[in-house]
Amino acid sequence: MSLDQASPPRIALIVLGMHRSGTSALAGVLAHMGCDLPQDLMPATASNPRGHFESLKVYHLNDAILASAGSAWNDWGPFNPDWYRSPRLGEFRERAAEVMAEEFGRSSLIVLKDPRICRLLPFWKEVLAEAGIRPLFVCTHRAPDEVAASLSRREGWPAGWGQLLWLRHVLEAEAETRQEPRLFVSYEALLSDWRATVARIGEGFGLRFPRTADAVAPAIRDFLADELRHFRSTSVRDGVLPPDWIRRPDGIFGRWAATGETAEDRAELDGIRAELDRAIPMLGMVARDAAMAVAQGRNGEAEAAEQAAQAMREEELALLRRAQADAEARLRHATVHLEAMTRRLAAELETTVPAELQARERLPAVEAARAALEREVGDLRESLRHRAAHVAELERHAGALAERMAGLEQRVAELEQCVAELEGQREALERQRKDATGKLAAARLQIAEMEARHAAILSSTSWKVTRPIRSAVERLHRAKQPS
């Protein structure tokens, strides 16, 4: 495919792919080739130390859209199609136009990346069209078991849930970009030969990058040097999904990334997508059970850590309070001592002249002692002020920890309620299954009895004796019918 002369002058390379699929690495390489990144970049994290190369504002906007539809980034269900006919569409379309203007200005070549876009493509295609930006979709593929393993390490999820999310993201992205300019690449190919991947993108879209590969080669080699693969694909692991639901699209997208897509594969992808949608109720129960187990384990660990931190802070707070009380006692003692010395000095000065002269001779020493005491008092007061500020900060942290512990306890209660509801659903389904089994057995018994009665009639003497009569009646009936 190539760009025609009538196409808009502004181009957006939209990087599509599931979380942990190498979308950040691809967006970073495209940025090195001269594509503009957003102004408000998401900061680097432990899981992406080189950066995410995506807009923090777009990320927050997509999260808000998903939340308004009762969904989230880790929701494997289909996005509610009625949302696009609700009043929220216009509201978020205006917000998206503002975000695009703030992040990219009038840039003519941008790279836009957020895995959530895979599930919100109808919305973003409309936003880009209204902004006069032509989207070119680059779908990056990574083996689903590698994605699931990476998510398991980062989130603590079962592998099956990561595969379920991968399947939803890649199927939605493929279905919504069929009529759009697109091509497929792979994370593995990007790491092994980034030049070939960049050349394929440029040739596939008829696009020339502002920078040459030779000019940016050292920077890209350095950028990809830390893009280590902690997980490598071996075979599809057992999980929530039937293995064929993973192997078949994995094979198709891997082949498309290597040799280009074929239209004949689309029907198979549609079939898997339909099977996935039909299996949502069953998969939901299984996935929720796994999620509840993980969440309960995490909440238990978090609660224990919070309790330990709270105990340490309370111990430190008690020590500081004791130190504060000791400093206050020392301050009171120094103040009393200073006042007593002042009174003694005043009494001595009121005596005879020789005593006055003697007191004056002693006055420098007294003043020096007084100055030293005043400095000590000042130091004690400053120390007391710092300790009071520290105590206030610790009390604020203690209050925040108490609120977090209350939130965790509420979350545990909600999870326990959800588990109880799921158990109730299982019991109801089990009762329905037993009722259906009983009805089926009764129906089979009735059929057996009717077959036995029918066989008894056919073998009876009366049935055999009346056969000539029945034959005569049938001939008479045929004779009466008009020819």
VEXDREN-2710 file (C-alpha; in Angstrom, 1 decimal):
% VEXDREN-2710
k/r/px/py/pz
1/MET/0.0/0.0/0.0
2/SER/1.2/3.6/-0.5
3/LEU/0.1/7.1/0.4
4/ASP/-1.9/8.8/-2.4
5/GLN/-1.6/12.5/-3.2
6/ALA/-5.0/13.3/-1.6
7/SER/-4.1/12.0/1.8
8/PRO/-3.9/14.4/4.7
9/PRO/-0.4/15.9/5.3
10/ARG/-0.4/14.8/8.9
11/ILE/0.5/11.2/9.7
12/ALA/0.2/9.1/12.9
13/LEU/1.9/5.8/13.3
14/ILE/-0.4/4.0/15.7
15/VAL/1.4/1.2/17.5
16/LEU/-1.1/-1.5/18.5
17/GLY/-0.5/-4.5/20.7
18/MET/-1.2/-6.1/24.0
19/HIS/0.6/-4.9/27.1
20/ARG/4.1/-6.4/27.5
21/SER/4.2/-7.1/23.7
22/GLY/7.1/-4.8/22.8
23/THR/5.0/-1.8/22.0
24/SER/7.3/0.5/24.0
25/ALA/10.4/-0.7/22.2
26/LEU/8.8/-0.2/18.8
27/ALA/7.5/3.3/19.7
28/GLY/11.0/4.2/20.9
29/VAL/12.6/3.0/17.7
30/LEU/10.1/5.1/15.6
31/ALA/10.9/8.1/17.8
32/HIS/14.6/7.7/17.0
33/MET/13.7/7.6/13.3
34/GLY/12.2/11.1/13.6
35/CYS/8.6/10.6/14.6
36/ASP/7.4/13.1/17.3
37/LEU/6.5/11.8/20.7
38/PRO/3.9/13.4/23.0
39/GLN/4.9/16.3/25.2
40/ASP/3.7/14.7/28.5
41/LEU/5.5/11.4/28.4
42/MET/4.7/8.6/30.9
43/PRO/7.8/8.3/33.2
44/ALA/10.0/5.2/33.1
45/THR/9.2/2.4/35.5
46/ALA/10.9/-0.7/36.9
47/SER/9.2/-2.8/34.2
48/ASN/10.1/-0.3/31.4
49/PRO/13.4/1.3/32.6
50/ARG/13.9/3.0/29.1
51/GLY/10.4/4.5/29.1
52/HIS/7.0/3.7/27.8
53/PHE/7.0/6.3/25.0
54/GLU/3.3/7.0/25.4
55/SER/1.3/10.0/26.4
56/LEU/0.4/10.3/30.1
57/LYS/-2.7/12.3/29.1
58/VAL/-3.8/9.7/26.5
59/TYR/-3.3/7.0/29.1
60/HIS/-5.5/8.8/31.7
61/LEU/-8.1/9.6/29.0
62/ASN/-8.3/6.0/27.9
63/ASP/-8.6/4.8/31.5
64/ALA/-11.4/7.3/32.0
65/ILE/-13.2/6.1/28.9
66/LEU/-13.0/2.5/30.0
67/ALA/-14.2/3.4/33.5
68/SER/-17.2/5.3/32.1
69/ALA/-18.2/2.1/30.3
70/GLY/-17.7/-0.1/33.5
71/SER/-14.4/-1.5/32.2
72/ALA/-10.7/-1.3/32.9
73/TRP/-7.3/-2.0/31.2
74/ASN/-7.3/-5.5/32.5
75/ASP/-10.9/-6.4/31.4
76/TRP/-10.9/-9.2/29.0
77/GLY/-14.6/-8.8/28.0
78/PRO/-15.7/-6.9/24.9
79/PHE/-16.1/-3.1/25.1
80/ASN/-19.8/-2.2/25.4
81/PRO/-20.9/-1.1/21.9
82/ASP/-23.8/1.0/23.3
83/TRP/-21.2/3.4/24.8
84/TYR/-20.7/4.8/21.3
85/ARG/-24.4/5.7/21.2
86/SER/-24.4/7.3/24.6
87/PRO/-23.9/11.0/25.5
88/ARG/-20.5/10.2/26.9
89/LEU/-19.1/9.8/23.3
90/GLY/-19.3/13.6/22.6
91/GLU/-17.8/14.5/25.9
92/PHE/-14.8/12.3/25.5
93/ARG/-14.4/13.2/21.8
94/GLU/-13.9/16.9/22.9
95/ARG/-11.4/15.9/25.6
96/ALA/-9.5/13.7/23.1
97/ALA/-9.2/16.6/20.6
98/GLU/-7.8/18.8/23.4
99/VAL/-5.3/16.2/24.4
100/MET/-4.1/15.6/20.9
101/ALA/-3.6/19.4/20.4
102/GLU/-1.7/19.7/23.7
103/GLU/0.4/16.6/23.1
104/PHE/1.3/16.9/19.4
105/GLY/0.4/20.5/18.4
106/ARG/0.7/20.7/14.6
107/SER/3.3/17.9/14.2
108/SER/3.1/16.2/10.8
109/LEU/4.5/12.8/11.8
110/ILE/3.7/11.4/15.3
111/VAL/3.8/8.1/17.0
112/LEU/0.8/7.3/19.2
113/LYS/0.9/4.3/21.5
114/ASP/-1.2/2.9/24.3
115/PRO/-2.3/-0.7/24.5
116/ARG/-5.8/0.4/25.6
117/ILE/-6.3/1.8/22.1
118/CYS/-6.7/-1.8/20.9
119/ARG/-10.1/-1.9/22.6
120/LEU/-11.1/1.7/21.7
121/LEU/-10.3/1.9/18.0
122/PRO/-13.7/3.1/16.7
123/PHE/-13.3/6.1/19.1
124/TRP/-9.7/7.0/18.2
125/LYS/-10.3/6.6/14.4
126/GLU/-13.0/9.2/14.6
127/VAL/-10.9/11.5/16.8
128/LEU/-7.9/11.3/14.3
129/ALA/-10.2/11.9/11.3
130/GLU/-11.6/15.0/12.9
131/ALA/-8.1/16.3/13.6
132/GLY/-7.0/15.8/10.0
133/ILE/-4.6/13.0/10.9
134/ARG/-4.2/9.9/8.8
135/PRO/-3.6/6.8/11.0
136/LEU/-1.2/4.1/9.8
137/PHE/-1.6/1.1/12.1
138/VAL/1.5/-1.0/13.1
139/CYS/0.4/-4.1/14.9
140/THR/3.2/-5.7/16.9
141/HIS/3.1/-9.4/17.8
142/ARG/4.7/-11.3/20.7
143/ALA/4.1/-14.9/21.6
144/PRO/1.1/-15.0/24.0
145/ASP/2.9/-17.2/26.6
146/GLU/5.7/-14.7/26.8
147/VAL/3.2/-11.9/27.4
148/ALA/1.4/-14.0/30.0
149/ALA/4.6/-14.8/31.8
150/SER/5.7/-11.1/31.8
151/LEU/2.3/-10.1/33.2
152/SER/2.5/-12.9/35.8
153/ARG/5.8/-11.6/37.1
154/ARG/4.6/-7.9/37.1
155/GLU/1.0/-8.4/38.4
156/GLY/1.1/-11.8/40.0
157/TRP/-1.7/-13.2/37.7
158/PRO/-2.2/-16.8/36.6
159/ALA/-0.9/-17.4/33.1
160/GLY/-4.4/-18.1/31.7
161/TRP/-5.6/-14.6/32.6
162/GLY/-2.7/-13.0/30.7
163/GLN/-3.5/-15.2/27.6
164/LEU/-7.1/-14.2/27.8
165/LEU/-6.2/-10.5/27.8
166/TRP/-3.8/-11.0/25.0
167/LEU/-6.5/-12.7/22.9
168/ARG/-9.0/-9.9/23.5
169/HIS/-6.6/-7.2/22.6
170/VAL/-5.2/-8.7/19.4
171/LEU/-8.6/-9.9/18.1
172/GLU/-10.1/-6.4/18.6
173/ALA/-7.2/-4.6/17.0
174/GLU/-7.2/-6.9/14.0
175/ALA/-11.0/-6.7/13.4
176/GLU/-11.1/-2.9/13.7
177/THR/-8.2/-2.2/11.4
178/ARG/-9.1/-4.4/8.4
179/GLN/-10.3/-1.5/6.2
180/GLU/-7.3/0.7/7.3
181/PRO/-3.7/0.9/6.2
182/ARG/-1.9/-1.5/8.4
183/LEU/0.9/-4.0/8.7
184/PHE/2.1/-6.6/11.2
185/VAL/5.6/-6.8/12.8
186/SER/7.0/-8.9/15.6
187/TYR/8.8/-8.0/18.8
188/GLU/11.3/-10.8/18.1
189/ALA/12.1/-9.4/14.6
190/LEU/12.5/-5.9/16.1
191/LEU/15.2/-7.1/18.6
192/SER/17.0/-9.3/16.1
193/ASP/17.0/-6.9/13.1
194/TRP/15.5/-3.5/13.8
195/ARG/16.7/-2.1/10.4
196/ALA/14.6/-4.7/8.6
197/THR/11.6/-3.9/10.7
198/VAL/11.9/-0.1/10.1
199/ALA/12.5/-0.7/6.4
200/ARG/9.3/-2.9/6.2
201/ILE/7.2/-0.2/7.9
202/GLY/8.6/2.5/5.5
203/GLU/8.0/0.4/2.4
204/GLY/4.7/-0.9/3.5
205/PHE/3.2/2.6/4.0
206/GLY/5.2/4.3/1.3
207/LEU/6.7/6.5/4.1
208/ARG/10.1/8.1/4.3
209/PHE/11.4/8.8/7.7
210/PRO/13.1/12.1/8.6
211/ARG/16.3/10.3/9.8
212/THR/18.3/7.5/8.1
213/ALA/18.9/4.2/9.8
214/ASP/22.7/4.8/9.6
215/ALA/22.5/8.1/11.4
216/VAL/20.5/6.8/14.3
217/ALA/22.0/3.3/14.4
218/PRO/24.3/3.9/17.5
219/ALA/21.4/5.4/19.5
220/ILE/19.0/2.6/18.6
221/ARG/21.6/-0.1/19.4
222/ASP/22.1/1.5/22.8
223/PHE/18.3/1.8/23.3
224/LEU/17.6/-1.8/22.4
225/ALA/20.6/-3.2/24.3
226/ASP/18.7/-3.2/27.6
227/GLU/15.5/-4.5/26.0
228/LEU/16.2/-7.9/27.5
229/ARG/13.8/-10.9/26.9
230/HIS/13.2/-12.4/30.3
231/PHE/10.7/-14.9/28.8
232/ARG/10.9/-17.0/25.6
233/SER/8.1/-18.9/24.0
234/THR/8.2/-22.7/24.3
235/SER/4.6/-24.0/24.2
236/VAL/1.2/-22.8/25.2
237/ARG/0.7/-23.3/28.9
238/ASP/-2.5/-24.7/30.4
239/GLY/-4.8/-22.0/31.5
240/VAL/-8.3/-20.6/31.3
241/LEU/-8.6/-20.8/27.5
242/PRO/-8.7/-23.8/25.2
243/PRO/-5.2/-24.2/23.7
244/ASP/-6.5/-23.9/20.1
245/TRP/-7.7/-20.4/20.9
246/ILE/-4.1/-19.4/21.6
247/ARG/-2.2/-21.5/19.0
248/ARG/-4.3/-20.6/16.0
249/PRO/-4.2/-16.8/16.3
250/ASP/-0.6/-17.0/17.5
251/GLY/0.3/-18.8/14.4
252/ILE/-1.7/-16.5/12.1
253/PHE/-0.2/-13.3/13.6
254/GLY/3.3/-14.7/13.6
255/ARG/2.9/-15.7/9.9
256/TRP/1.5/-12.2/9.0
257/ALA/4.4/-10.5/10.8
258/ALA/6.9/-12.7/8.9
259/THR/5.4/-12.8/5.4
260/GLY/2.4/-10.5/5.3
261/GLU/-1.3/-11.1/6.0
262/THR/-3.7/-13.2/4.0
263/ALA/-7.4/-12.5/3.8
264/GLU/-8.3/-16.2/4.1
265/ASP/-7.2/-16.2/7.7
266/ARG/-9.7/-13.6/8.7
267/ALA/-12.7/-16.0/8.9
268/GLU/-10.8/-18.2/11.3
269/LEU/-10.0/-15.2/13.5
270/ASP/-13.7/-14.2/13.4
271/GLY/-14.7/-17.7/14.5
272/ILE/-12.3/-17.6/17.5
273/ARG/-13.6/-14.2/18.4
274/ALA/-17.2/-15.4/18.3
275/GLU/-16.3/-18.5/20.4
276/LEU/-14.6/-16.2/22.9
277/ASP/-17.7/-14.0/23.2
278/ARG/-20.0/-17.0/23.7
279/ALA/-17.8/-18.4/26.4
280/ILE/-17.7/-15.1/28.4
281/PRO/-20.1/-16.3/31.3
282/MET/-18.1/-19.5/31.8
283/LEU/-14.7/-17.9/31.5
284/GLY/-15.8/-15.1/33.8
285/MET/-16.4/-17.5/36.7
286/VAL/-13.1/-19.2/36.2
287/ALA/-11.1/-16.0/35.8
288/ARG/-12.8/-14.4/38.8
289/ASP/-11.9/-17.3/41.0
290/ALA/-8.2/-17.0/39.9
291/ALA/-8.3/-13.2/40.4
292/MET/-9.9/-13.6/43.9
293/ALA/-7.2/-16.0/44.9
294/VAL/-4.4/-13.7/43.7
295/ALA/-6.1/-10.6/45.2
296/GLN/-6.6/-12.2/48.6
297/GLY/-3.0/-13.3/48.7
298/ARG/-1.8/-9.9/47.7
299/ASN/-4.1/-8.2/50.2
300/GLY/-2.8/-10.5/52.9
301/GLU/0.8/-9.6/52.1
302/ALA/0.1/-5.9/51.8
303/GLU/-1.8/-5.9/55.1
304/ALA/1.0/-7.7/56.9
305/ALA/3.5/-5.2/55.4
306/GLU/1.4/-2.2/56.4
307/GLN/1.0/-3.6/59.9
308/ALA/4.7/-4.0/60.3
309/ALA/5.4/-0.5/59.0
310/GLN/2.7/0.9/61.3
311/ALA/4.3/-0.9/64.3
312/MET/7.8/0.5/63.4
313/ARG/6.4/4.0/63.0
314/GLU/4.5/3.8/66.3
315/GLU/7.8/2.7/68.0
316/GLU/9.7/5.5/66.5
317/LEU/6.9/8.0/67.4
318/ALA/7.1/6.8/71.0
319/LEU/10.9/7.3/71.1
320/LEU/10.6/10.8/69.7
321/ARG/7.9/11.7/72.2
322/ARG/10.2/10.5/75.0
323/ALA/13.0/12.5/73.6
324/GLN/10.7/15.5/73.3
325/ALA/9.7/15.2/76.9
326/ASP/13.4/14.9/78.0
327/ALA/14.2/18.0/75.9
328/GLU/11.3/19.9/77.5
329/ALA/12.5/18.9/81.0
330/ARG/16.1/20.1/80.2
331/LEU/14.7/23.3/78.9
332/ARG/12.7/23.9/82.1
333/HIS/15.8/23.1/84.2
334/ALA/18.0/25.5/82.3
335/THR/15.4/28.3/82.5
336/VAL/15.0/27.8/86.3
337/HIS/18.8/27.8/86.7
338/LEU/19.2/31.0/84.6
339/GLU/16.5/32.8/86.6
340/ALA/18.1/31.7/89.9
341/MET/21.5/33.0/88.8
342/THR/19.9/36.3/87.7
343/ARG/18.3/36.7/91.1
344/ARG/21.5/35.9/93.0
345/LEU/23.4/38.5/90.8
346/ALA/20.8/41.1/91.5
347/ALA/20.9/40.5/95.2
348/GLU/24.7/40.7/95.3
349/LEU/24.7/44.0/93.4
350/GLU/22.4/45.5/96.0
351/THR/24.9/45.0/98.8
352/THR/27.9/47.2/99.8
353/VAL/30.2/49.0/97.4
354/PRO/33.0/46.5/97.9
355/ALA/30.6/43.7/97.2
356/GLU/29.4/45.7/94.2
357/LEU/32.9/46.0/92.9
358/GLN/33.5/42.3/93.5
359/ALA/30.3/41.5/91.7
360/ARG/31.3/43.7/88.8
361/GLU/34.6/41.8/88.6
362/ARG/32.6/38.6/88.5
363/LEU/30.1/40.0/86.0
364/PRO/32.0/39.0/82.8
365/ALA/32.2/35.4/83.9
366/VAL/28.5/35.5/84.9
367/GLU/27.6/37.1/81.5
368/ALA/29.6/34.4/79.7
369/ALA/27.8/31.7/81.7
370/ARG/24.5/33.4/81.0
371/ALA/25.3/33.6/77.2
372/ALA/26.3/29.9/77.2
373/LEU/23.0/29.0/79.0
374/GLU/21.0/31.1/76.5
375/ARG/22.7/29.3/73.6
376/GLU/21.9/26.0/75.1
377/VAL/18.3/27.0/75.7
378/GLY/18.2/28.2/72.0
379/ASP/19.6/24.9/70.8
380/LEU/17.2/23.0/72.9
381/ARG/14.3/25.0/71.6
382/GLU/15.4/24.4/67.9
383/SER/15.8/20.7/68.6
384/LEU/12.4/20.7/70.2
385/ARG/10.9/22.4/67.1
386/HIS/12.4/19.9/64.7
387/ARG/11.3/17.0/66.9
388/ALA/7.8/18.4/67.1
389/ALA/7.7/18.7/63.3
390/HIS/9.0/15.1/62.9
391/VAL/6.3/13.9/65.4
392/ALA/3.6/15.7/63.3
393/GLU/4.9/14.1/60.1
394/LEU/4.9/10.7/61.7
395/GLU/1.4/11.2/63.0
396/ARG/0.3/12.2/59.5
397/HIS/1.9/9.0/58.1
398/ALA/0.3/7.0/60.8
399/GLY/-3.1/8.4/59.8
400/ALA/-2.5/7.6/56.1
401/LEU/-1.5/4.1/57.0
402/ALA/-4.6/3.7/59.1
403/GLU/-6.7/4.8/56.1
404/ARG/-4.9/2.4/53.8
405/MET/-5.5/-0.5/56.2
406/ALA/-9.1/0.4/56.4
407/GLY/-9.3/0.4/52.6
408/LEU/-7.6/-3.0/52.5
409/GLU/-10.0/-4.4/55.0
410/GLN/-12.9/-3.0/53.0
411/ARG/-11.4/-4.6/49.8
412/VAL/-11.1/-8.0/51.6
413/ALA/-14.7/-7.7/52.7
414/GLU/-15.8/-7.0/49.1
415/LEU/-13.8/-9.9/47.8
416/GLU/-15.2/-12.2/50.4
417/GLN/-18.7/-11.1/49.4
418/CYS/-17.9/-11.7/45.7
419/VAL/-16.6/-15.2/46.5
420/ALA/-19.8/-15.9/48.4
421/GLU/-21.9/-14.7/45.4
422/LEU/-19.9/-17.0/43.1
423/GLU/-20.4/-19.9/45.4
424/GLY/-24.1/-19.2/45.4
425/GLN/-24.1/-19.2/41.6
426/ARG/-22.2/-22.5/41.6
427/GLU/-24.7/-24.1/43.9
428/ALA/-27.6/-22.8/41.8
429/LEU/-26.0/-24.2/38.6
430/GLU/-25.4/-27.5/40.4
431/ARG/-29.1/-27.7/41.4
432/GLN/-30.1/-26.9/37.9
433/ARG/-27.8/-29.7/36.6
434/LYS/-29.2/-32.2/39.0
435/ASP/-32.8/-31.2/38.1
436/ALA/-32.0/-31.6/34.4
437/THR/-30.3/-34.9/35.0
438/GLY/-33.4/-36.2/36.9
439/LYS/-35.8/-35.0/34.2
440/LEU/-33.6/-36.7/31.5
441/ALA/-33.6/-40.0/33.4
442/ALA/-37.4/-39.8/33.8
443/ALA/-37.9/-39.1/30.1
444/ARG/-35.6/-42.0/29.1
445/LEU/-37.6/-44.3/31.4
446/GLN/-40.9/-43.2/29.7
447/ILE/-39.4/-43.8/26.3
448/ALA/-38.3/-47.3/27.3
449/GLU/-41.8/-48.1/28.7
450/MET/-43.5/-46.9/25.5
451/GLU/-41.1/-48.9/23.3
452/ALA/-41.8/-52.0/25.4
453/ARG/-45.6/-51.5/25.1
454/HIS/-45.2/-51.0/21.3
455/ALA/-43.2/-54.2/21.0
456/ALA/-45.8/-56.0/23.0
457/ILE/-48.6/-54.9/20.8
458/LEU/-46.8/-55.9/17.6
459/SER/-46.1/-59.4/19.0
460/SER/-49.6/-59.9/20.4
461/THR/-52.0/-62.5/18.9
462/SER/-54.7/-59.9/18.4
463/TRP/-52.4/-57.8/16.2
464/LYS/-51.5/-60.8/14.1
465/VAL/-55.2/-62.0/13.8
466/THR/-56.5/-58.6/12.7
467/ARG/-53.8/-58.1/10.0
468/PRO/-56.2/-59.3/7.1
469/ILE/-58.9/-57.0/8.4
470/ARG/-56.5/-54.0/8.5
471/SER/-55.3/-54.8/5.0
472/ALA/-58.9/-55.0/3.7
473/VAL/-59.7/-51.7/5.3
474/GLU/-56.6/-50.1/3.7
475/ARG/-57.6/-51.4/0.2
476/LEU/-61.1/-50.1/0.7
477/HIS/-59.8/-46.7/1.7
478/ARG/-57.6/-46.5/-1.4
479/ALA/-60.4/-47.6/-3.6
480/LYS/-62.6/-44.7/-2.3
481/GLN/-60.0/-42.1/-3.0
482/PRO/-60.4/-40.2/-6.4
483/SER/-57.9/-41.2/-9.0
END
